[in-house]
Amino acid sequence: MFEKYVLPFIGGRHPFTQADLEGIEIAAVLIGAESEKKKKEKFIGIYKTYLPLWIISIDGRNGIMVDALMLNTDHFRMRRFDKATELNPERDLSAGSISDFISKLRLFESKINAYQKESKFELNGHLEPTIASEIRVLFEHIQQQNISDLIVMSQRLSEQGAILMCEPLISVFYVNVQKILQDLYQIPIIVNNQLTQLYKEMGNVASEFVSKVRELKQNATIVENQETYEKQQRKVDTLIHELMSFRDAKERGINKLRKQEEEINYLNDKIQQGYLNLITSIFNTKKRILELGTPFQRLSQRGEAVAVLLPIYIAIYQEKKHRNAYFTPYLLDFERKKEIKHTKGFESLKRQFEHKFSKKMPPGISETQEYNLLFKPDTQQLFNDGVHKLRETKIISSKTYVRVMDAYNEFFRQARGT
């Protein structure tokens, strides 16, 4: 025997006491089992079992929830931002020549945008968001109970395995978002400082050009009116050639600086967009991880694991061979609609069990008569109490009440040989 956290089989908004729910639970499952029995099948047993879940603490208030039977072996896709905080703009974009700065910007841009690529993490026992969200409803009435090992499905995913598997996801919650945000605001400061240096170089080029023009203006006095046409032309050609050569050189310098300015601005935009994408990705991933889990404040520290048991019933039918049907928890919204039925997520969980274990029992379950609820002496009384309560609250009609009572009274008489 061991003490674990156990979830109720019926959750949601309803007026029933715990004593009411014991009978309603048995009645709801047996009524469902009767409705799923095929015409030529014999109903030979029903067992209450438990699917073990691991809740791995994220932050002491929320946990990642996976099933220890590993019904699914899935992959969780997550962007690579776990090492983003290792970037250091002040170090990685340290001052130097403009060409050197552009090279550093290119490298930095490739790194920050590399974190936008998705990586896959293996996630065994991944619960679909609809299943996880419905299980979370049951946590309102979780309690500790002693449950026999023989009626708990075997844990294929160990506690240590669950902790190690969830650690890459849990680390998301410890990414230093403040550091990333500070880096985002540091980038334009560094870039603008470098652009100021670049504009200074542009100004120097312009000043050199103006100085050269003034020098050539003064040199124009060497062209004298009394000189021959040929001599004047040679001097003028020399001065103009010098001006054009100097201008072309300076224009090439200015064009180079302008291209560097454009590239700096382009890379700056890409880096800042990369940071914005990164921050958005972090919070989106946190949200997705919370969809896997549940608020669970019984966990005090990061990575701590707690076992939680989800009740499931197995109905066994026989014609020529055995067939199993599974009954997962019910959610009842008594105020809105008076009916007990499987919701979308639990229907999906039911189908998963019937796909994997339709002809055999899940691992770890004992099929001894001791655990067959149909042959336990208190089952009939619980069933009767539950059916009465369902009729009183108009969850089932009087016609359905008569039908199920006749069917199961006859069954219980046959089971006891009376």
C-alpha positions in Angstrom: 0.0 0.0 0.0 1.2 3.5 -0.7 -0.2 7.0 -0.3 -0.6 9.1 -3.4 -2.6 12.0 -4.6 -5.9 10.7 -6.1 -8.3 12.5 -8.4 -12.0 12.1 -8.2 -13.9 10.2 -10.9 -16.6 12.9 -11.2 -15.7 16.6 -11.3 -17.3 19.9 -12.2 -20.2 21.8 -10.8 -22.7 19.6 -9.0 -24.6 19.5 -5.7 -23.6 16.0 -4.6 -21.8 15.1 -1.4 -18.9 12.6 -1.3 -21.3 9.9 -0.1 -23.6 10.6 -3.1 -20.7 10.5 -5.5 -19.7 6.9 -4.5 -23.0 5.6 -5.7 -23.3 7.9 -8.7 -19.9 6.8 -9.8 -20.7 3.1 -9.8 -24.1 3.7 -11.3 -22.8 6.0 -14.1 -20.1 3.4 -15.1 -22.4 0.4 -15.0 -25.0 2.2 -17.0 -22.4 3.1 -19.6 -21.0 -0.4 -19.6 -24.4 -1.8 -20.3 -25.0 0.6 -23.2 -21.7 -0.4 -24.8 -22.3 -4.2 -24.5 -22.8 -5.8 -27.9 -25.8 -8.0 -28.5 -24.1 -11.4 -28.1 -21.6 -10.4 -25.5 -21.6 -11.4 -21.9 -20.6 -8.8 -19.3 -18.2 -10.6 -17.0 -16.5 -8.0 -14.9 -15.6 -4.4 -14.2 -12.4 -3.2 -12.5 -11.5 0.2 -11.0 -7.9 1.0 -11.8 -5.7 4.1 -11.9 -3.6 5.8 -14.6 -0.4 7.1 -12.9 0.5 10.7 -13.8 3.6 12.6 -13.0 3.4 16.3 -12.1 6.8 17.9 -12.5 7.1 21.2 -10.7 7.9 24.2 -12.9 8.0 27.0 -10.4 6.3 25.8 -7.2 2.9 26.8 -8.5 2.5 25.0 -11.8 3.6 21.6 -13.0 4.1 19.7 -16.3 1.7 16.7 -16.4 2.6 13.5 -18.2 1.2 10.0 -17.9 3.6 7.4 -16.6 2.1 4.7 -18.8 3.4 6.6 -21.8 0.3 6.3 -24.0 1.9 8.7 -26.4 5.5 9.2 -27.4 5.5 12.6 -28.9 7.8 15.5 -29.6 7.4 19.0 -28.3 8.7 21.7 -30.7 10.4 24.6 -29.1 12.5 27.5 -30.3 16.1 27.6 -29.4 16.3 30.5 -27.0 17.8 28.7 -24.1 21.3 30.1 -24.8 20.2 33.6 -25.8 21.3 35.1 -22.5 24.9 34.1 -23.3 25.0 36.9 -26.0 26.6 40.1 -24.8 26.2 43.1 -27.1 28.8 45.2 -25.3 31.4 42.4 -25.6 30.3 41.0 -29.0 30.0 44.4 -30.7 33.0 46.1 -29.2 34.4 49.2 -30.8 36.7 48.9 -33.9 36.7 50.0 -37.5 33.4 50.3 -39.3 34.2 47.2 -41.4 35.0 45.3 -38.3 31.8 46.4 -36.6 29.7 45.3 -39.6 31.4 41.9 -39.5 30.5 41.6 -35.8 26.9 42.8 -36.5 26.5 40.0 -39.2 27.7 37.4 -36.8 25.5 38.7 -34.0 22.5 38.8 -36.3 23.1 35.2 -37.4 23.2 34.1 -33.7 20.1 35.9 -32.6 18.1 34.7 -35.5 19.4 31.1 -35.1 17.3 31.0 -31.9 14.2 31.3 -34.1 14.8 27.8 -35.5 12.7 25.1 -33.7 14.2 22.1 -31.9 12.4 19.0 -31.0 12.3 17.6 -27.5 11.0 14.1 -26.9 8.0 14.1 -24.6 6.9 10.7 -23.5 3.4 10.6 -22.0 2.4 13.9 -23.5 -1.2 14.6 -22.8 -3.2 16.4 -25.4 -4.3 19.9 -24.3 -8.0 19.0 -24.2 -7.2 16.0 -22.0 -4.9 18.0 -19.7 -7.5 20.8 -19.4 -10.2 18.4 -18.3 -7.9 16.6 -15.8 -7.2 20.0 -14.3 -10.9 20.4 -13.4 -10.6 17.3 -11.2 -7.7 18.8 -9.2 -10.2 20.9 -7.2 -11.0 17.8 -5.1 -7.7 16.0 -5.1 -6.9 14.1 -1.9 -4.4 11.6 -0.6 -5.4 8.0 -0.3 -3.9 4.5 0.2 -4.3 2.6 -3.1 -3.2 -1.0 -3.7 -0.4 -1.6 -6.1 -2.4 -4.3 -7.8 -4.9 -1.8 -9.2 -2.5 0.9 -10.4 -1.2 0.6 -14.0 2.6 0.0 -14.1 4.8 3.1 -14.5 6.7 2.8 -17.7 8.1 6.3 -17.1 10.1 6.6 -13.9 10.1 9.6 -11.6 13.7 10.3 -12.6 13.0 9.8 -16.3 10.1 12.3 -16.1 12.2 14.9 -14.3 15.0 14.6 -16.9 12.6 14.7 -19.8 10.8 17.8 -18.5 13.9 19.8 -17.6 14.5 21.4 -21.0 10.9 22.7 -20.9 11.1 23.8 -17.3 14.3 25.7 -18.1 12.1 28.0 -20.2 10.6 29.5 -17.0 14.1 30.4 -15.8 15.2 32.2 -19.0 16.4 35.7 -17.9 13.9 37.8 -19.8 15.1 40.9 -18.1 18.6 40.3 -19.5 17.3 39.7 -23.0 15.2 42.9 -22.8 18.2 44.9 -21.6 20.2 43.6 -24.6 17.4 44.6 -26.9 17.7 48.2 -25.7 21.5 48.1 -25.7 21.7 47.3 -29.4 20.5 50.7 -30.8 22.8 52.5 -28.4 25.8 50.6 -29.7 24.7 51.0 -33.3 24.1 54.7 -33.0 27.5 55.3 -31.4 29.0 53.6 -34.4 26.9 55.5 -36.9 28.0 58.7 -35.2 31.6 57.7 -36.0 30.6 56.9 -39.5 28.9 60.3 -40.0 32.1 61.9 -38.6 34.0 60.1 -41.3 31.5 61.4 -43.9 32.0 64.9 -42.5 35.7 64.5 -42.8 35.4 63.5 -46.4 33.2 66.5 -47.1 35.7 68.8 -45.4 38.6 67.4 -47.4 36.6 68.0 -50.6 35.8 71.6 -49.6 39.5 72.2 -48.7 40.7 70.8 -52.0 38.2 73.0 -54.0 39.5 76.0 -52.1 43.1 75.0 -52.9 42.3 74.5 -56.6 40.5 77.9 -56.6 43.7 79.5 -55.4 45.7 77.6 -58.0 43.5 78.9 -60.7 45.6 82.1 -60.7 48.3 80.2 -62.5 46.2 80.6 -65.7 47.3 84.0 -67.0 45.5 85.9 -69.7 48.7 86.7 -71.7 49.5 83.0 -72.1 48.9 81.2 -75.3 45.7 79.3 -75.8 47.6 76.0 -75.8 49.4 76.8 -72.5 46.1 78.0 -70.9 44.3 74.8 -71.9 47.1 72.6 -70.5 46.9 74.3 -67.1 43.1 74.2 -67.1 43.1 70.6 -68.0 45.5 69.8 -65.2 43.5 71.6 -62.6 40.2 70.1 -63.8 41.7 66.6 -63.9 42.9 67.0 -60.4 39.5 68.2 -59.2 37.7 65.4 -61.0 40.1 62.7 -59.7 39.8 64.0 -56.1 36.0 64.3 -56.4 35.7 60.7 -57.8 37.9 59.4 -55.0 35.8 61.2 -52.3 32.5 60.0 -53.9 33.7 56.5 -53.8 34.6 57.0 -50.2 31.2 58.6 -49.5 29.4 55.8 -51.4 31.3 53.2 -49.4 30.3 54.9 -46.1 26.7 55.2 -47.2 26.6 51.4 -48.1 28.1 50.7 -44.7 25.4 52.9 -43.1 22.6 51.0 -45.0 24.0 47.7 -44.0 24.4 48.7 -40.4 20.7 49.9 -40.3 19.6 46.7 -42.1 21.4 44.5 -39.6 20.2 46.6 -36.7 16.6 46.1 -37.8 17.1 42.4 -38.2 18.7 42.0 -34.8 16.0 44.0 -33.1 13.3 42.0 -34.9 15.1 38.9 -33.8 15.0 40.0 -30.2 11.3 40.8 -30.5 10.6 37.4 -32.0 12.7 35.8 -29.3 10.7 37.5 -26.4 7.4 36.6 -28.1 8.6 33.0 -28.5 9.6 32.7 -24.9 6.1 33.7 -23.6 4.3 31.6 -26.2 6.3 28.6 -25.3 5.6 29.2 -21.6 1.9 29.3 -22.4 2.1 26.0 -24.4 3.9 24.3 -21.5 1.3 25.4 -19.1 -1.3 23.8 -21.4 0.4 20.4 -20.8 0.2 20.8 -17.0 -1.8 22.1 -14.1 -1.7 24.6 -11.3 -0.3 22.5 -8.4 0.9 24.2 -5.3 1.9 21.1 -3.4 5.2 21.2 -5.2 7.7 23.4 -3.5 10.7 23.6 -5.9 11.8 23.3 -9.5 11.9 19.8 -10.9 10.2 18.1 -7.9 7.9 15.2 -9.0 4.7 14.1 -7.4 2.6 11.0 -8.4 -1.1 11.6 -9.1 -3.6 8.8 -9.9 -6.4 9.2 -12.4 -9.3 6.7 -11.8 -10.4 4.6 -14.8 -12.8 1.7 -15.0 -12.3 -1.3 -17.2 -15.4 -3.2 -18.3 -14.7 -6.8 -19.7 -17.0 -8.4 -22.2 -16.9 -11.9 -23.6 -18.3 -13.5 -26.7 -15.7 -15.8 -28.2 -12.9 -13.6 -27.0 -12.5 -11.0 -24.3 -13.0 -7.3 -25.1 -12.2 -4.4 -22.9 -14.0 -1.0 -22.7 -12.7 1.9 -20.7 -14.5 4.5 -18.7 -12.6 7.6 -17.9 -13.8 10.4 -15.5 -17.0 12.4 -16.1 -17.4 16.1 -15.9 -20.8 17.3 -14.7 -22.0 20.9 -15.1 -25.2 20.4 -13.1 -26.3 24.0 -13.3 -26.1 24.2 -17.1 -27.0 20.7 -18.3 -28.1 17.7 -16.2 -26.3 14.8 -17.8 -23.2 12.8 -17.1 -21.1 12.1 -20.1 -17.6 12.0 -21.3 -16.3 15.3 -22.6 -14.0 15.7 -25.6 -10.7 15.2 -23.9 -11.8 12.2 -21.9 -13.4 10.7 -25.0 -10.0 11.0 -26.6 -8.3 9.3 -23.6 -10.9 6.5 -23.7 -10.2 5.9 -27.4 -6.4 5.7 -26.7 -7.0 3.0 -24.1 -9.3 1.0 -26.3 -6.8 1.3 -29.2 -3.9 0.0 -27.1 -5.6 -2.3 -24.7 -8.8 -3.6 -26.3 -7.9 -7.3 -26.0 -5.5 -7.2 -23.0 -5.4 -5.5 -19.6 -3.0 -2.5 -19.2 0.3 -3.6 -17.5 0.2 -4.0 -13.7 -3.6 -4.7 -13.3 -4.8 -7.7 -11.3 -7.8 -9.5 -12.7 -8.6 -11.5 -9.6 -12.2 -11.8 -8.5 -11.3 -9.9 -5.4 -11.1 -6.7 -7.5 -14.1 -7.4 -9.8 -16.6 -4.9 -8.6 -19.5 -6.9 -9.8 -18.9 -9.5 -7.2 -18.2 -7.2 -4.3 -21.0 -7.3 -1.7 -21.4 -3.5 -1.4 -21.5 -2.8 -5.2 -25.2 -3.5 -5.6 -26.2 -1.2 -2.7 -23.9 1.6 -4.1 -25.4 1.1 -7.6 -28.9 1.3 -6.2 -28.2 4.4 -4.3 -26.5 6.0 -7.3 -29.3 5.2 -9.7 -31.9 6.7 -7.2 -29.8 9.8 -6.9 -29.5 10.1 -10.7 -33.3 9.8 -11.0 -34.0 12.3 -8.2 -31.9 14.9 -9.9 -33.4 14.1 -13.3 -30.0 13.2 -14.8 -31.7 10.0 -16.0 -35.4 9.6 -16.9 -37.8 7.3 -15.1 -37.9 5.1 -18.2 -34.1 4.7 -18.1 -34.2 4.1 -14.3 -36.6 1.2 -14.7 -34.6 -0.3 -17.6 -31.2 -0.2 -15.8 -32.6 -1.4 -12.4 -34.3 -4.4 -14.1 -31.1 -5.3 -16.0 -28.7 -5.0 -13.1 -31.0 -6.6 -10.4 -31.1 -9.6 -12.7 -27.3 -9.5 -13.2 -26.6 -9.3 -9.5 -28.9 -12.2 -8.8 -27.1 -14.3 -11.4 -23.7 -13.3 -10.1 -24.5 -14.5 -6.6 -26.3 -17.6 -7.9 -29.6 -16.6 -6.3 
